[in-house]
Amino acid sequence: MENILELRQVSKSFPGSSFRLEDISFSLPYGAVLGFVGENGAGKTSTIGCILNTIAQYDGSIKLFGKEMRDSDTDIRERIGVVYDGDNFPSYLSANQVSEIMAGIYRNWDKTLFRHYLEKFKLAPTQKIKQYSRGMTMKLAIAAALSHHPQLLVLDEATSGLDPIMRDEMLDVFLDFVQDERHSILLSSHITSDLEKIADYITFIHNGRLIFSALKDDLRYNYAVMRCSENQFQALNQEDMMAYLKRDYQVDVLLSDGKAAQRKYKDAVIDHVSIEEIMLLLIKGERI
Ligand SMILES: Nc1ncnc2c1ncn2[C@@H]1O[C@H](COP(=O)(O)OP(=O)(O)OP(=O)(O)O)[C@@H](O)[C@H]1O
């Protein structure tokens, strides 16, 4: 089956800024969750802006549901649910008023489903949004994004204001959503432990460039970190390393094939590596 989202060599400069998105390519298949990671200012929101066409005139191509989106493509927009980290709705509205407005925007707006999410997320329908906590406004935005029956959810830091219990509940909602094979999620997040739980793919960008887009299980089973002394480090072959970071008393070496390295360097201490440590080693370490 084709991909729900496909970026090919997307590049974009911004007037008055030295930052540039450079040749970003990745794809998101149907029925999958893609965790989009990178440090502050890496270009995640800018990439999402290009995907949603809120940022125009980029180079390269972006296909949603197999098609390039134009401004007039309301049909494609109907099929995408979006949540930003920040104000998604004017604060003088109540959830009930949001529902009325959304009903006028989306053909498939489902008031009953929205009510269901309001109850599930314990949100008062008549209370003004300005009286909501930050977590409550995020929950409202997620409820609204889900209630027009989208196929693709684009969530830009949508869970960062939620406490661990609520985040866990929300991850279950997202997993439920992708049970339907026609659905997918692009989730940008700094909370890599959430992505360890639900992402199928991890796409990592740094300074506007793609570092990798890979299956999470490939990262989990193949990538590893070797903890070396300076002497052990000096004895390693460069082609076995992806990056290394020298610390006070040891050198951490990122490996793309931990099992092969363990066979080759029998006495080496080789650990599983988390997404967070992969990011850290690739950003702060020396890349080979
Ligand atoms: N319209 C714009 N004009 C000028 N510069 C911009 C514009 N939009 C984004 N940038 C720059 O692009 C860079 C990347 O920002 P972006 O918001 O995409 O990063 P991010 O990965 O989402 O960061 P964060 O995790 O902090 O949200 C920043 O240096 C920002 O200043």
The ligand as an ORCA input file, in Angstrom:
! r2SCAN-3c Opt
* xyz 0 1
  N       8.837     32.090      9.409
  C      10.088     32.008      9.844
  N      10.957     33.008      9.628
  C      12.235     32.938     10.053
  N      12.747     31.864     10.709
  C      11.923     30.837     10.952
  C      10.554     30.838     10.546
  N       9.988     29.686     10.923
  C      10.963     28.981     11.559
  N      12.114     29.672     11.567
  C      13.392     29.223     12.156
  O      13.521     27.864     11.877
  C      14.256     27.216     12.920
  C      13.554     25.927     13.275
  O      12.382     26.200     14.017
  P      11.285     25.091     14.294
  O      10.195     25.764     15.076
  O      10.928     24.441     13.034
  O      12.078     24.052     15.224
  P      11.506     22.885     16.131
  O      12.348     21.681     15.831
  O      10.039     22.732     15.960
  O      11.857     23.419     17.567
  P      11.104     23.218     18.993
  O      11.406     21.829     19.414
  O      11.787     24.227     19.864
  O       9.649     23.490     18.786
  C      14.395     28.227     14.040
  O      15.717     28.718     14.034
  C      13.401     29.300     13.680
  O      13.844     30.565     14.111
*
